[in-house]
Amino acid sequence: MIRTPSRSIFRPRRVINQDILKENKRLIEQIDRRNVLRGALSLGALTFLTGCDVSENDQVQTALRAVSSWNDKAQGLIFRPNHLAPTYTEADVVKPPRFNAFYDPEDVTPVDGASWKLELSGRIANKKPWALQEIYALPEQELIIRHICVEGWDYIGQWSGPNLRAFLERIGADLTAKYVAFRSADDYTESIDMATALHPQTILATKYAREPITDPFGFPLRLRTSTKLGFKNPKWITSMEVTNEFQETYYSKQGFNWFSGI
């Protein structure tokens, strides 16, 4: 537990540079978003804890990312691999799903389902690429769960597709590996910890409200897990790798907490 020092023992070195405060505000908010770090985290507290000079932006970034890394580890330790997220009824489902990406929906480049394949690599016994019809032929699991965006909005969605654990077992993946990493048709990259990949409510979604996913919502395949923030669920997936090597992802490079789950 980290607490802000009381006024009686804490004196900042100098007046906090407001430009640096604004520049690093997103990192501070994201570190505290999941309430793993209790109490208020400020640049003043950061100075007290780390001795960094808040007028030096590189020092602030380094310290904030160190705390964010600690936050990832803490969330991983308290993650309950078999604890189920709440589910809802079909009456609660929002249709169509809400679009979210790092660009506008009109910039989506459609994927050709006829030529699309899911490429496999890493610690997987059978790396044969999967065509879309082969994915569609697999048993489906349906989830009606809440999508929570890091931006603060949410909605109830109805997703269905192959259970990810069952798929990993089918292809002979090493279930003791640390990560499952994804790359998308729009070059978006994301990865999840293996415990989340094996969670009973993690699927490779091919349908929404029992109809094939369309664009701009991630056709033909997207990850759907009940235990992660929205940006951890990549769309337009084209490849999957099982690995023990951590790979920086699109948002982790920008300072967002990598684990970003419950």
HELIX and SHEET records of a PDB file:
HELIX    1   1 GLN A   18  GLU A   23  1                                   6    
HELIX    2   2 LYS A   25  ASP A   32  1                                   8    
HELIX    3   3 LEU A   43  THR A   50  1                                   8    
HELIX    4   4 ASN A   57  ILE A   78  1                                  22    
HELIX    5   5 GLU A   90  ASP A   92  5                                   3    
HELIX    6   6 PRO A  105  ASP A  107  5                                   3    
HELIX    7   7 LEU A  132  TYR A  136  1                                   5    
HELIX    8   8 LEU A  164  ARG A  170  1                                   7    
HELIX    9   9 MET A  194  ALA A  197  1                                   4    
HELIX   10  10 GLY A  230  LYS A  232  5                                   3    
HELIX   11  11 SER A  252  GLN A  254  5                                   3    
SHEET    1   A 5 TRP A 130  ALA A 131  0                                        
SHEET    2   A 5 LYS A 117  GLY A 122 -1                                        
SHEET    3   A 5 ILE A 237  THR A 243  1                                        
SHEET    4   A 5 TYR A 179  SER A 184 -1                                        
SHEET    5   A 5 THR A 189  ASP A 193 -1                                        
SHEET    1   B 4 GLN A 141  ILE A 148  0                                        
SHEET    2   B 4 ASP A 154  GLY A 161 -1                                        
SHEET    3   B 4 LYS A 207  TYR A 208 -1                                        
SHEET    4   B 4 GLU A 211  PRO A 212 -1                                        
SHEET    1   C 2 THR A 202  ALA A 205  0                                        
SHEET    2   C 2 ARG A 222  THR A 225 -1                                        
END                                                                             
